[in-house]
Amino acid sequence: MDVLLLGDVHAASVGVDVVRVRRVLIIATSLVTGVAVAVSGVIGFVGLIIPHILRRLIGPHHQWLLPLAVVVGAAFLVFADCLARALIAPEELRLGVLTALIGAPFFLFLLLRHRREGLL
């Protein structure tokens, strides 16, 4: 995946079948995301937020980004769950509501930033 960040021409020049790898990555990512959201509900949404935040903090290198996204995503969900239980105790705030309140503004920020930079 790191080689694909260099561009199609460079990736192809080092022997990567760009079209095939992209197709496999898109299908695998779509299936994993769909299963995660189907099993866990809206809290699977966090799996889309954390990698974007980490990429801004540590850079695009997937050897660090992928394992850290797993660990930080799990830690974030534990933190969000504790916060959801404590905010309006003894009642309990739904975890999906809390993650949506955090995730929606972040995705809006990403969308507006990409639109401003002309990427969309």
C-alpha positions, 0 to 999 in steps of 0.5 A, a space after each residue: 500500500 505504501 508503494 501505491 502512495 507514490 503513484 500508479 507509474 512508480 508502483 507499476 515500475 516496481 512490479 505492482 499490478 496497480 489495477 488488481 491491487 486497488 480492486 482487491 483493496 477496495 473490495 476487501 475494505 468494503 466487505 470488512 467495513 460492511 461486516 463491522 457496521 452490520 455486527 456492531 452498528 454505528 460504533 463501527 464508524 470509529 474504525 473510519 475515524 481513527 485511521 484518518 486521525 492517526 495518518 495526520 499524526 504519524 504519517 502515511 506509512 502503513 507498517 505503523 498506521 495499521 497496527 496503531 489504528 487497531 490499538 488506538 481504535 479499541 482504546 478510543 471505544 473503551 474511553 467512549 464507552 466509559 464516557 457514555 456511562 458517566 455523562 448522564 449517570 445513572 442513565 446510559 448514553 448510547 455509545 453510537 450516539 457519542 461516537 457519531 457526535 465525535 465522528 460526524 464533525 470530523 468527517 465534515 472537516 475532512 470533506 470541507 478540507 478536501 473540497 477546499 484543496 480541490 480533491 473532490 
